[in-house]
Amino acid sequence: MSILEQEIIQKFQLLDKEAQQRVLSQLNDSTQDDFDFQGWLARVNELQAEVYATQGKDTSIDVVGILRDIREDED
């Protein structure tokens, strides 16, 4: 266990029970992995298939250009 981990545990033990519950709740919320990778990958593959179907496989997308357009619209 690192020094930082030990310090956190020591500080945690100084808290009252309510504060400990709040900290635990926050830690649990921050460590939850809600990202659905398989679902995301399926959507990416569907989008790629749509682009290939309409534009062909040799089509490239200028992502930097798209980002520049977005930035210009925000100004």
N, CA, C and O atoms as a CHARMM CRD file, in Angstrom:
* protein
*
  300
    1    1 MET  N      0.85300  -1.17500   0.00000 PROA 1      0.00000
    2    1 MET  CA     0.00000   0.00000   0.00000 PROA 1      0.00000
    3    1 MET  C      0.89800   1.23600   0.00000 PROA 1      0.00000
    4    1 MET  O      1.88900   1.30200   0.72700 PROA 1      0.00000
    5    2 SER  N      0.53800   2.19400  -0.81300 PROA 2      0.00000
    6    2 SER  CA     1.35000   3.41100  -0.92800 PROA 2      0.00000
    7    2 SER  C      1.12900   4.33300   0.27500 PROA 2      0.00000
    8    2 SER  O      0.17000   4.18100   1.03200 PROA 2      0.00000
    9    3 ILE  N      2.03300   5.27900   0.42400 PROA 3      0.00000
   10    3 ILE  CA     1.92000   6.26200   1.50400 PROA 3      0.00000
   11    3 ILE  C      0.63500   7.06600   1.35000 PROA 3      0.00000
   12    3 ILE  O     -0.04600   7.36100   2.33200 PROA 3      0.00000
   13    4 LEU  N      0.31500   7.41300   0.12300 PROA 4      0.00000
   14    4 LEU  CA    -0.91500   8.17000  -0.12700 PROA 4      0.00000
   15    4 LEU  C     -2.14100   7.37600   0.31200 PROA 4      0.00000
   16    4 LEU  O     -3.03800   7.91900   0.95700 PROA 4      0.00000
   17    5 GLU  N     -2.17900   6.09700  -0.03500 PROA 5      0.00000
   18    5 GLU  CA    -3.30800   5.25800   0.37100 PROA 5      0.00000
   19    5 GLU  C     -3.41700   5.18800   1.89000 PROA 5      0.00000
   20    5 GLU  O     -4.51500   5.26200   2.44200 PROA 5      0.00000
   21    6 GLN  N     -2.29900   5.04800   2.55100 PROA 6      0.00000
   22    6 GLN  CA    -2.30200   4.99200   4.01500 PROA 6      0.00000
   23    6 GLN  C     -2.81300   6.30400   4.61000 PROA 6      0.00000
   24    6 GLN  O     -3.57900   6.29600   5.57300 PROA 6      0.00000
   25    7 GLU  N     -2.38700   7.42700   4.03600 PROA 7      0.00000
   26    7 GLU  CA    -2.85400   8.73100   4.51500 PROA 7      0.00000
   27    7 GLU  C     -4.35500   8.88400   4.32000 PROA 7      0.00000
   28    7 GLU  O     -5.04900   9.40000   5.19600 PROA 7      0.00000
   29    8 ILE  N     -4.85300   8.44100   3.18500 PROA 8      0.00000
   30    8 ILE  CA    -6.28700   8.54500   2.91400 PROA 8      0.00000
   31    8 ILE  C     -7.06900   7.72500   3.92400 PROA 8      0.00000
   32    8 ILE  O     -8.08200   8.18800   4.44800 PROA 8      0.00000
   33    9 ILE  N     -6.60900   6.51000   4.20100 PROA 9      0.00000
   34    9 ILE  CA    -7.29300   5.65100   5.16600 PROA 9      0.00000
   35    9 ILE  C     -7.26200   6.28500   6.55200 PROA 9      0.00000
   36    9 ILE  O     -8.26500   6.26100   7.26600 PROA 9      0.00000
   37   10 GLN  N     -6.12700   6.84700   6.93800 PROA 10     0.00000
   38   10 GLN  CA    -6.02900   7.50000   8.24700 PROA 10     0.00000
   39   10 GLN  C     -6.99300   8.68000   8.34400 PROA 10     0.00000
   40   10 GLN  O     -7.67900   8.84600   9.35200 PROA 10     0.00000
   41   11 LYS  N     -7.04200   9.48700   7.30700 PROA 11     0.00000
   42   11 LYS  CA    -7.95200  10.64800   7.30500 PROA 11     0.00000
   43   11 LYS  C     -9.41000  10.18500   7.30100 PROA 11     0.00000
   44   11 LYS  O    -10.25800  10.77100   7.97400 PROA 11     0.00000
   45   12 PHE  N     -9.68600   9.14200   6.54500 PROA 12     0.00000
   46   12 PHE  CA   -11.04000   8.60400   6.48200 PROA 12     0.00000
   47   12 PHE  C    -11.50900   8.16600   7.87200 PROA 12     0.00000
   48   12 PHE  O    -12.65600   8.40400   8.24900 PROA 12     0.00000
   49   13 GLN  N    -10.62700   7.53500   8.61700 PROA 13     0.00000
   50   13 GLN  CA   -10.97600   7.04500   9.94900 PROA 13     0.00000
   51   13 GLN  C    -11.25900   8.18600  10.92200 PROA 13     0.00000
   52   13 GLN  O    -11.91600   7.97600  11.94200 PROA 13     0.00000
   53   14 LEU  N    -10.77500   9.38000  10.62500 PROA 14     0.00000
   54   14 LEU  CA   -11.04100  10.53700  11.47300 PROA 14     0.00000
   55   14 LEU  C    -12.44700  11.10600  11.27700 PROA 14     0.00000
   56   14 LEU  O    -12.94200  11.85400  12.12000 PROA 14     0.00000
   57   15 LEU  N    -13.08000  10.75200  10.17000 PROA 15     0.00000
   58   15 LEU  CA   -14.40300  11.28500   9.86400 PROA 15     0.00000
   59   15 LEU  C    -15.47800  10.61500  10.71000 PROA 15     0.00000
   60   15 LEU  O    -15.32300   9.47600  11.15100 PROA 15     0.00000
   61   16 ASP  N    -16.57900  11.34900  10.93000 PROA 16     0.00000
   62   16 ASP  CA   -17.71200  10.71700  11.60800 PROA 16     0.00000
   63   16 ASP  C    -18.41600   9.78300  10.62800 PROA 16     0.00000
   64   16 ASP  O    -18.12400   9.80000   9.43200 PROA 16     0.00000
   65   17 LYS  N    -19.32800   8.98300  11.12600 PROA 17     0.00000
   66   17 LYS  CA   -19.96800   7.94700  10.29600 PROA 17     0.00000
   67   17 LYS  C    -20.70500   8.53200   9.08800 PROA 17     0.00000
   68   17 LYS  O    -20.65400   7.96600   7.99600 PROA 17     0.00000
   69   18 GLU  N    -21.38100   9.65000   9.28200 PROA 18     0.00000
   70   18 GLU  CA   -22.10500  10.26700   8.15800 PROA 18     0.00000
   71   18 GLU  C    -21.13700  10.71200   7.06700 PROA 18     0.00000
   72   18 GLU  O    -21.38400  10.49200   5.88200 PROA 18     0.00000
   73   19 ALA  N    -20.05700  11.32400   7.46400 PROA 19     0.00000
   74   19 ALA  CA   -19.05700  11.78400   6.49500 PROA 19     0.00000
   75   19 ALA  C    -18.42200  10.59200   5.78800 PROA 19     0.00000
   76   19 ALA  O    -18.17200  10.64700   4.58300 PROA 19     0.00000
   77   20 GLN  N    -18.16100   9.51900   6.52500 PROA 20     0.00000
   78   20 GLN  CA   -17.61700   8.31600   5.90400 PROA 20     0.00000
   79   20 GLN  C    -18.57500   7.77400   4.85100 PROA 20     0.00000
   80   20 GLN  O    -18.14200   7.35600   3.77700 PROA 20     0.00000
   81   21 GLN  N    -19.87700   7.77800   5.15000 PROA 21     0.00000
   82   21 GLN  CA   -20.86400   7.30200   4.18700 PROA 21     0.00000
   83   21 GLN  C    -20.88100   8.16700   2.93100 PROA 21     0.00000
   84   21 GLN  O    -20.98800   7.65200   1.81800 PROA 21     0.00000
   85   22 ARG  N    -20.77600   9.48300   3.11100 PROA 22     0.00000
   86   22 ARG  CA   -20.75600  10.38600   1.95200 PROA 22     0.00000
   87   22 ARG  C    -19.52300  10.12700   1.09400 PROA 22     0.00000
   88   22 ARG  O    -19.60800  10.08000  -0.13300 PROA 22     0.00000
   89   23 VAL  N    -18.37300   9.96100   1.75400 PROA 23     0.00000
   90   23 VAL  CA   -17.13300   9.70500   1.01700 PROA 23     0.00000
   91   23 VAL  C    -17.22200   8.37200   0.28400 PROA 23     0.00000
   92   23 VAL  O    -16.85500   8.28200  -0.88800 PROA 23     0.00000
   93   24 LEU  N    -17.70500   7.34000   0.96400 PROA 24     0.00000
   94   24 LEU  CA   -17.86100   6.03100   0.31400 PROA 24     0.00000
   95   24 LEU  C    -18.80900   6.10700  -0.87400 PROA 24     0.00000
   96   24 LEU  O    -18.55700   5.51000  -1.92000 PROA 24     0.00000
   97   25 SER  N    -19.89100   6.83700  -0.70500 PROA 25     0.00000
   98   25 SER  CA   -20.84500   6.99200  -1.80400 PROA 25     0.00000
   99   25 SER  C    -20.19700   7.67800  -3.00000 PROA 25     0.00000
  100   25 SER  O    -20.37600   7.25100  -4.14000 PROA 25     0.00000
  101   26 GLN  N    -19.44500   8.73700  -2.73800 PROA 26     0.00000
  102   26 GLN  CA   -18.74900   9.45500  -3.81000 PROA 26     0.00000
  103   26 GLN  C    -17.74100   8.55400  -4.49800 PROA 26     0.00000
  104   26 GLN  O    -17.64100   8.55200  -5.72500 PROA 26     0.00000
  105   27 LEU  N    -16.98700   7.78400  -3.70800 PROA 27     0.00000
  106   27 LEU  CA   -16.00500   6.87300  -4.29600 PROA 27     0.00000
  107   27 LEU  C    -16.68200   5.80500  -5.14400 PROA 27     0.00000
  108   27 LEU  O    -16.20000   5.47500  -6.22800 PROA 27     0.00000
  109   28 ASN  N    -17.77900   5.27200  -4.66600 PROA 28     0.00000
  110   28 ASN  CA   -18.51000   4.27000  -5.44000 PROA 28     0.00000
  111   28 ASN  C    -19.03500   4.84800  -6.74800 PROA 28     0.00000
  112   28 ASN  O    -18.97500   4.20500  -7.79600 PROA 28     0.00000
  113   29 ASP  N    -19.55000   6.07400  -6.67000 PROA 29     0.00000
  114   29 ASP  CA   -20.04900   6.72400  -7.88800 PROA 29     0.00000
  115   29 ASP  C    -18.93500   6.96100  -8.88700 PROA 29     0.00000
  116   29 ASP  O    -19.13500   6.80100 -10.09200 PROA 29     0.00000
  117   30 SER  N    -17.76500   7.33900  -8.40000 PROA 30     0.00000
  118   30 SER  CA   -16.67000   7.68500  -9.31000 PROA 30     0.00000
  119   30 SER  C    -15.97300   6.46400  -9.88900 PROA 30     0.00000
  120   30 SER  O    -15.24400   6.58400 -10.87300 PROA 30     0.00000
  121   31 THR  N    -16.18100   5.29600  -9.30100 PROA 31     0.00000
  122   31 THR  CA   -15.51600   4.09800  -9.81100 PROA 31     0.00000
  123   31 THR  C    -16.44700   3.20600 -10.61600 PROA 31     0.00000
  124   31 THR  O    -16.03300   2.14800 -11.09000 PROA 31     0.00000
  125   32 GLN  N    -17.69100   3.61400 -10.77400 PROA 32     0.00000
  126   32 GLN  CA   -18.62900   2.82300 -11.56200 PROA 32     0.00000
  127   32 GLN  C    -18.28200   2.93600 -13.03500 PROA 32     0.00000
  128   32 GLN  O    -18.00100   4.02700 -13.53100 PROA 32     0.00000
  129   33 ASP  N    -18.30100   1.82400 -13.72600 PROA 33     0.00000
  130   33 ASP  CA   -18.02600   1.82100 -15.15900 PROA 33     0.00000
  131   33 ASP  C    -19.34700   1.62900 -15.89700 PROA 33     0.00000
  132   33 ASP  O    -19.77600   0.50300 -16.15000 PROA 33     0.00000
  133   34 ASP  N    -19.98300   2.75000 -16.23700 PROA 34     0.00000
  134   34 ASP  CA   -21.28200   2.70100 -16.90000 PROA 34     0.00000
  135   34 ASP  C    -21.15800   2.65100 -18.41500 PROA 34     0.00000
  136   34 ASP  O    -22.16400   2.56300 -19.11900 PROA 34     0.00000
  137   35 PHE  N    -19.94900   2.70600 -18.91400 PROA 35     0.00000
  138   35 PHE  CA   -19.74800   2.74200 -20.35700 PROA 35     0.00000
  139   35 PHE  C    -19.99400   1.37400 -20.95800 PROA 35     0.00000
  140   35 PHE  O    -19.38000   0.38900 -20.54800 PROA 35     0.00000
  141   36 ASP  N    -20.88600   1.31200 -21.92100 PROA 36     0.00000
  142   36 ASP  CA   -21.21700   0.05700 -22.60700 PROA 36     0.00000
  143   36 ASP  C    -20.34700  -0.04000 -23.85900 PROA 36     0.00000
  144   36 ASP  O    -20.73100   0.42600 -24.93200 PROA 36     0.00000
  145   37 PHE  N    -19.17700  -0.64800 -23.70900 PROA 37     0.00000
  146   37 PHE  CA   -18.23700  -0.73000 -24.81700 PROA 37     0.00000
  147   37 PHE  C    -18.80200  -1.52500 -25.97900 PROA 37     0.00000
  148   37 PHE  O    -18.66800  -1.11300 -27.13100 PROA 37     0.00000
  149   38 GLN  N    -19.42600  -2.64700 -25.70100 PROA 38     0.00000
  150   38 GLN  CA   -19.96700  -3.48100 -26.78000 PROA 38     0.00000
  151   38 GLN  C    -21.06400  -2.75200 -27.55100 PROA 38     0.00000
  152   38 GLN  O    -21.12300  -2.82900 -28.77800 PROA 38     0.00000
  153   39 GLY  N    -21.92100  -2.05300 -26.83800 PROA 39     0.00000
  154   39 GLY  CA   -22.96200  -1.27400 -27.50500 PROA 39     0.00000
  155   39 GLY  C    -22.37700  -0.15400 -28.34400 PROA 39     0.00000
  156   39 GLY  O    -22.81800   0.09800 -29.46500 PROA 39     0.00000
  157   40 TRP  N    -21.36800   0.52000 -27.78300 PROA 40     0.00000
  158   40 TRP  CA   -20.70200   1.60100 -28.51100 PROA 40     0.00000
  159   40 TRP  C    -20.03800   1.06100 -29.77500 PROA 40     0.00000
  160   40 TRP  O    -20.16100   1.65100 -30.84900 PROA 40     0.00000
  161   41 LEU  N    -19.33700  -0.06100 -29.64000 PROA 41     0.00000
  162   41 LEU  CA   -18.66000  -0.64900 -30.79300 PROA 41     0.00000
  163   41 LEU  C    -19.65800  -1.05700 -31.87200 PROA 41     0.00000
  164   41 LEU  O    -19.39300  -0.87700 -33.06100 PROA 41     0.00000
  165   42 ALA  N    -20.79600  -1.60200 -31.46800 PROA 42     0.00000
  166   42 ALA  CA   -21.83000  -1.96900 -32.43800 PROA 42     0.00000
  167   42 ALA  C    -22.33100  -0.73400 -33.18400 PROA 42     0.00000
  168   42 ALA  O    -22.52700  -0.78100 -34.39900 PROA 42     0.00000
  169   43 ARG  N    -22.54000   0.37900 -32.46000 PROA 43     0.00000
  170   43 ARG  CA   -22.99400   1.61900 -33.11400 PROA 43     0.00000
  171   43 ARG  C    -21.93200   2.15700 -34.07100 PROA 43     0.00000
  172   43 ARG  O    -22.26100   2.64200 -35.15400 PROA 43     0.00000
  173   44 VAL  N    -20.66900   2.07400 -33.68000 PROA 44     0.00000
  174   44 VAL  CA   -19.58300   2.52300 -34.55800 PROA 44     0.00000
  175   44 VAL  C    -19.55800   1.68700 -35.82600 PROA 44     0.00000
  176   44 VAL  O    -19.43600   2.22800 -36.92600 PROA 44     0.00000
  177   45 ASN  N    -19.67300   0.38300 -35.68300 PROA 45     0.00000
  178   45 ASN  CA   -19.66900  -0.49800 -36.85100 PROA 45     0.00000
  179   45 ASN  C    -20.86200  -0.24100 -37.76200 PROA 45     0.00000
  180   45 ASN  O    -20.72800  -0.29300 -38.98400 PROA 45     0.00000
  181   46 GLU  N    -22.03200   0.03700 -37.18000 PROA 46     0.00000
  182   46 GLU  CA   -23.21200   0.37300 -37.98500 PROA 46     0.00000
  183   46 GLU  C    -22.98500   1.65900 -38.76200 PROA 46     0.00000
  184   46 GLU  O    -23.28700   1.73600 -39.95200 PROA 46     0.00000
  185   47 LEU  N    -22.45000   2.66800 -38.08300 PROA 47     0.00000
  186   47 LEU  CA   -22.18500   3.93900 -38.74800 PROA 47     0.00000
  187   47 LEU  C    -21.16500   3.77400 -39.86600 PROA 47     0.00000
  188   47 LEU  O    -21.31800   4.34200 -40.94800 PROA 47     0.00000
  189   48 GLN  N    -20.12500   2.99300 -39.59800 PROA 48     0.00000
  190   48 GLN  CA   -19.11100   2.74000 -40.61700 PROA 48     0.00000
  191   48 GLN  C    -19.72600   2.05300 -41.83100 PROA 48     0.00000
  192   48 GLN  O    -19.40800   2.39600 -42.97000 PROA 48     0.00000
  193   49 ALA  N    -20.59900   1.09000 -41.59100 PROA 49     0.00000
  194   49 ALA  CA   -21.25500   0.39100 -42.69800 PROA 49     0.00000
  195   49 ALA  C    -22.11900   1.35400 -43.50400 PROA 49     0.00000
  196   49 ALA  O    -22.16900   1.26900 -44.73100 PROA 49     0.00000
  197   50 GLU  N    -22.80200   2.27200 -42.81700 PROA 50     0.00000
  198   50 GLU  CA   -23.63100   3.26000 -43.52100 PROA 50     0.00000
  199   50 GLU  C    -22.77100   4.17100 -44.38400 PROA 50     0.00000
  200   50 GLU  O    -23.11300   4.45500 -45.53200 PROA 50     0.00000
  201   51 VAL  N    -21.65200   4.62900 -43.82800 PROA 51     0.00000
  202   51 VAL  CA   -20.76400   5.51200 -44.59400 PROA 51     0.00000
  203   51 VAL  C    -20.21700   4.77400 -45.80600 PROA 51     0.00000
  204   51 VAL  O    -20.20700   5.31500 -46.91200 PROA 51     0.00000
  205   52 TYR  N    -19.76200   3.54100 -45.60400 PROA 52     0.00000
  206   52 TYR  CA   -19.24700   2.75800 -46.73200 PROA 52     0.00000
  207   52 TYR  C    -20.32300   2.54100 -47.78600 PROA 52     0.00000
  208   52 TYR  O    -20.04000   2.60000 -48.98200 PROA 52     0.00000
  209   53 ALA  N    -21.55500   2.29100 -47.35500 PROA 53     0.00000
  210   53 ALA  CA   -22.64300   2.03600 -48.29900 PROA 53     0.00000
  211   53 ALA  C    -22.96100   3.26500 -49.14100 PROA 53     0.00000
  212   53 ALA  O    -23.26900   3.14900 -50.32700 PROA 53     0.00000
  213   54 THR  N    -22.88500   4.44400 -48.52600 PROA 54     0.00000
  214   54 THR  CA   -23.24800   5.65400 -49.26300 PROA 54     0.00000
  215   54 THR  C    -22.05500   6.33800 -49.92800 PROA 54     0.00000
  216   54 THR  O    -22.21500   6.98300 -50.96500 PROA 54     0.00000
  217   55 GLN  N    -20.86700   6.20700 -49.35000 PROA 55     0.00000
  218   55 GLN  CA   -19.72100   6.93300 -49.85700 PROA 55     0.00000
  219   55 GLN  C    -18.64200   6.05400 -50.47300 PROA 55     0.00000
  220   55 GLN  O    -17.77600   6.55100 -51.19300 PROA 55     0.00000
  221   56 GLY  N    -18.68300   4.77000 -50.20200 PROA 56     0.00000
  222   56 GLY  CA   -17.64200   3.87000 -50.68200 PROA 56     0.00000
  223   56 GLY  C    -16.54100   3.70000 -49.64800 PROA 56     0.00000
  224   56 GLY  O    -16.37200   4.53300 -48.75800 PROA 56     0.00000
  225   57 LYS  N    -15.79600   2.61300 -49.77800 PROA 57     0.00000
  226   57 LYS  CA   -14.77300   2.31900 -48.77000 PROA 57     0.00000
  227   57 LYS  C    -13.54800   3.21100 -48.86300 PROA 57     0.00000
  228   57 LYS  O    -12.78400   3.29600 -47.90100 PROA 57     0.00000
  229   58 ASP  N    -13.34100   3.86600 -49.96500 PROA 58     0.00000
  230   58 ASP  CA   -12.15900   4.70800 -50.12400 PROA 58     0.00000
  231   58 ASP  C    -12.37400   6.13600 -49.64100 PROA 58     0.00000
  232   58 ASP  O    -11.51000   6.99000 -49.83800 PROA 58     0.00000
  233   59 THR  N    -13.50200   6.40400 -49.01900 PROA 59     0.00000
  234   59 THR  CA   -13.83000   7.74600 -48.55000 PROA 59     0.00000
  235   59 THR  C    -13.08200   8.05100 -47.26500 PROA 59     0.00000
  236   59 THR  O    -13.00000   7.21800 -46.36200 PROA 59     0.00000
  237   60 SER  N    -12.53900   9.25300 -47.20000 PROA 60     0.00000
  238   60 SER  CA   -11.91200   9.69000 -45.95300 PROA 60     0.00000
  239   60 SER  C    -12.69600  10.88100 -45.41000 PROA 60     0.00000
  240   60 SER  O    -13.31400  11.63400 -46.16200 PROA 60     0.00000
  241   61 ILE  N    -12.65700  11.03100 -44.11100 PROA 61     0.00000
  242   61 ILE  CA   -13.38000  12.11900 -43.46300 PROA 61     0.00000
  243   61 ILE  C    -12.35000  13.05200 -42.84200 PROA 61     0.00000
  244   61 ILE  O    -11.46600  12.60800 -42.10900 PROA 61     0.00000
  245   62 ASP  N    -12.46000  14.32800 -43.12900 PROA 62     0.00000
  246   62 ASP  CA   -11.54500  15.32900 -42.59200 PROA 62     0.00000
  247   62 ASP  C    -12.02400  15.75300 -41.20600 PROA 62     0.00000
  248   62 ASP  O    -12.73500  16.74700 -41.05300 PROA 62     0.00000
  249   63 VAL  N    -11.62200  14.98400 -40.20800 PROA 63     0.00000
  250   63 VAL  CA   -12.06000  15.24300 -38.84400 PROA 63     0.00000
  251   63 VAL  C    -11.53900  16.58400 -38.35000 PROA 63     0.00000
  252   63 VAL  O    -12.26400  17.31700 -37.67600 PROA 63     0.00000
  253   64 VAL  N    -10.31200  16.91100 -38.66900 PROA 64     0.00000
  254   64 VAL  CA    -9.74300  18.18500 -38.24800 PROA 64     0.00000
  255   64 VAL  C    -10.55100  19.33300 -38.85700 PROA 64     0.00000
  256   64 VAL  O    -10.82100  20.33200 -38.19000 PROA 64     0.00000
  257   65 GLY  N    -10.93000  19.18500 -40.11300 PROA 65     0.00000
  258   65 GLY  CA   -11.74900  20.20100 -40.76100 PROA 65     0.00000
  259   65 GLY  C    -13.10700  20.35700 -40.09200 PROA 65     0.00000
  260   65 GLY  O    -13.60700  21.47100 -39.93800 PROA 65     0.00000
  261   66 ILE  N    -13.69300  19.25300 -39.70000 PROA 66     0.00000
  262   66 ILE  CA   -14.98400  19.29800 -39.01000 PROA 66     0.00000
  263   66 ILE  C    -14.83300  20.04000 -37.68500 PROA 66     0.00000
  264   66 ILE  O    -15.66300  20.88300 -37.34600 PROA 66     0.00000
  265   67 LEU  N    -13.77100  19.72700 -36.93200 PROA 67     0.00000
  266   67 LEU  CA   -13.53800  20.40700 -35.66000 PROA 67     0.00000
  267   67 LEU  C    -13.31000  21.90500 -35.85800 PROA 67     0.00000
  268   67 LEU  O    -13.77800  22.71900 -35.06100 PROA 67     0.00000
  269   68 ARG  N    -12.59900  22.26100 -36.90800 PROA 68     0.00000
  270   68 ARG  CA   -12.38600  23.69300 -37.19300 PROA 68     0.00000
  271   68 ARG  C    -13.71500  24.38500 -37.49100 PROA 68     0.00000
  272   68 ARG  O    -13.96200  25.49900 -37.02900 PROA 68     0.00000
  273   69 ASP  N    -14.56800  23.71200 -38.26900 PROA 69     0.00000
  274   69 ASP  CA   -15.89100  24.27800 -38.57000 PROA 69     0.00000
  275   69 ASP  C    -16.70000  24.48900 -37.30000 PROA 69     0.00000
  276   69 ASP  O    -17.36400  25.51300 -37.14000 PROA 69     0.00000
  277   70 ILE  N    -16.64300  23.52800 -36.41100 PROA 70     0.00000
  278   70 ILE  CA   -17.38500  23.63700 -35.14500 PROA 70     0.00000
  279   70 ILE  C    -16.86500  24.81500 -34.33700 PROA 70     0.00000
  280   70 ILE  O    -17.64600  25.59700 -33.79600 PROA 70     0.00000
  281   71 ARG  N    -15.55200  24.94100 -34.25600 PROA 71     0.00000
  282   71 ARG  CA   -14.95300  26.04900 -33.50600 PROA 71     0.00000
  283   71 ARG  C    -15.32700  27.39500 -34.11000 PROA 71     0.00000
  284   71 ARG  O    -15.60400  28.35300 -33.38800 PROA 71     0.00000
  285   72 GLU  N    -15.33400  27.46400 -35.43000 PROA 72     0.00000
  286   72 GLU  CA   -15.71100  28.71700 -36.09100 PROA 72     0.00000
  287   72 GLU  C    -17.14500  29.07400 -35.79100 PROA 72     0.00000
  288   72 GLU  O    -17.46600  30.24700 -35.60000 PROA 72     0.00000
  289   73 ASP  N    -18.02400  28.06800 -35.74500 PROA 73     0.00000
  290   73 ASP  CA   -19.42100  28.33000 -35.44100 PROA 73     0.00000
  291   73 ASP  C    -19.62600  28.79600 -34.00300 PROA 73     0.00000
  292   73 ASP  O    -20.57800  29.52200 -33.71400 PROA 73     0.00000
  293   74 GLU  N    -18.72700  28.37800 -33.09200 PROA 74     0.00000
  294   74 GLU  CA   -18.83800  28.77600 -31.69800 PROA 74     0.00000
  295   74 GLU  C    -18.37800  30.20300 -31.47100 PROA 74     0.00000
  296   74 GLU  O    -18.80200  30.84200 -30.50800 PROA 74     0.00000
  297   75 ASP  N    -17.51900  30.71400 -32.34200 PROA 75     0.00000
  298   75 ASP  CA   -16.98600  32.08500 -32.17300 PROA 75     0.00000
  299   75 ASP  C    -17.96500  33.13300 -32.55800 PROA 75     0.00000
  300   75 ASP  O    -17.66100  34.32300 -32.47100 PROA 75     0.00000
